[in-house]
């Protein structure tokens, strides 16, 4: 990849410009961690992407399959970022199905306790302790 080649841009920079990651270093960590594939192959952060490349991006619990439509080296507004890529119909349908499944599933990690005891609860506890003496 030539440094002044206007037809390509670094993968980590593109992911940051497309607003999939808040910082470029987070994008670099994700790519290095194997969460991003380009054209079916594992990529490195400096991988050159060009229009028409397919990017498979795993953002837990979702997986995005994107087609690069434009290149961006600078982070802009969300509306501009959305013009940089197109998500495949199958990917969008799978994400929506998974989101609905997560919404409808019972929350096993929810906190069941009510929180701090109220004044009435404290009085009841005091009565129980005093009764035991």
C-alpha positions in Angstrom: 0.0 0.0 0.0 1.5 3.3 -1.1 1.3 6.0 1.5 -0.3 8.4 -0.9 -2.6 5.9 -2.6 -6.1 7.4 -2.6 -7.7 4.1 -3.5 -7.0 2.4 -0.2 -7.1 3.1 3.5 -5.9 1.2 6.6 -8.5 -1.1 8.1 -8.3 0.3 11.6 -8.6 3.8 10.4 -11.7 2.9 8.2 -13.4 1.1 11.1 -12.9 4.2 13.3 -14.1 6.6 10.5 -17.2 4.4 10.0 -17.9 4.8 13.7 -17.7 1.1 14.7 -15.2 2.0 17.4 -14.9 5.1 19.5 -11.1 5.3 19.2 -8.6 4.1 16.6 -6.7 2.2 19.3 -9.9 0.2 20.1 -10.3 -0.6 16.4 -6.6 -1.7 16.3 -7.1 -4.0 19.3 -10.2 -5.5 17.8 -8.5 -6.2 14.5 -5.4 -7.6 16.2 -7.7 -9.7 18.4 -9.2 -11.5 15.4 -12.6 -9.9 15.5 -12.4 -8.6 12.0 -12.0 -10.5 8.7 -11.5 -8.9 5.3 -12.6 -10.8 2.2 -12.8 -14.0 4.3 -9.3 -13.8 5.7 -8.1 -12.6 9.1 -6.7 -9.2 8.8 -4.1 -7.0 10.5 -4.7 -3.4 11.5 -2.7 -2.0 8.6 -4.5 -4.1 6.0 -5.5 -1.9 3.0 -9.2 -1.8 2.3 -10.7 -0.5 -0.9 -14.3 -0.2 -2.2 -16.1 -3.5 -2.7 -14.2 -5.3 0.0 -16.3 -7.4 2.4 -15.7 -6.9 6.1 -17.0 -9.4 8.7 -17.0 -7.6 12.1 -17.9 -9.3 15.4 -19.2 -6.8 18.0 -20.5 -9.0 20.8 -23.2 -10.4 20.5 -23.7 -9.2 16.9 -21.9 -10.0 13.7 -21.9 -7.4 10.9 -21.2 -8.3 7.3 -20.3 -5.0 5.5 -19.5 -4.1 1.9 -17.1 -1.1 1.7 -18.7 1.6 -0.5 -16.4 4.5 0.2 -13.1 5.3 2.0 -12.8 7.6 4.9 -9.7 8.6 6.8 -11.3 11.2 9.0 -14.1 10.6 11.5 -17.2 12.6 10.6 -20.8 12.7 11.5 -22.9 9.5 11.8 -24.7 10.3 8.6 -21.4 10.6 6.7 -20.1 7.4 8.4 -23.2 5.4 7.2 -22.3 6.2 3.6 -18.9 4.4 3.9 -20.5 1.0 4.0 -23.5 -1.1 3.2 -24.6 -4.0 5.4 -25.8 -7.1 3.7 -29.5 -8.0 3.9 -28.7 -11.4 5.5 -26.5 -9.7 8.2 -29.2 -7.2 9.0 -31.9 -9.8 9.3 -29.7 -12.0 11.5 -28.9 -9.0 13.8 -32.6 -8.1 14.1 -33.5 -11.7 14.9 -30.8 -11.9 17.6 -31.9 -8.6 19.1 -35.5 -9.8 19.3 -34.3 -13.0 20.9 -32.2 -11.1 23.5 -35.1 -8.8 24.2 -37.6 -11.6 24.8 -35.2 -13.9 26.8 -35.4 -13.8 30.6 -32.6 -11.8 32.2 -30.6 -14.3 34.2 -28.2 -11.7 35.5 -30.8 -9.3 36.8 -30.5 -8.2 40.4 -33.4 -9.7 42.3 -33.0 -7.8 45.6 -34.9 -4.6 46.1 -31.9 -2.6 47.2 -31.5 -0.7 50.4 -34.1 -1.5 53.1 -36.8 1.2 53.6 -37.5 2.8 56.9 -40.4 0.3 57.4 -38.1 -2.6 56.5 -35.6 -1.5 59.2 -38.3 -1.2 61.8 -39.5 -4.7 61.0 -35.9 -6.1 61.2 -35.5 -4.3 64.6 -38.7 -5.9 65.9 -37.5 -9.4 64.8 -34.2 -8.9 66.5 -35.7 -7.6 69.7 -38.2 -10.5 69.8 -35.3 -12.9 69.8 -33.8 -11.5 73.0 
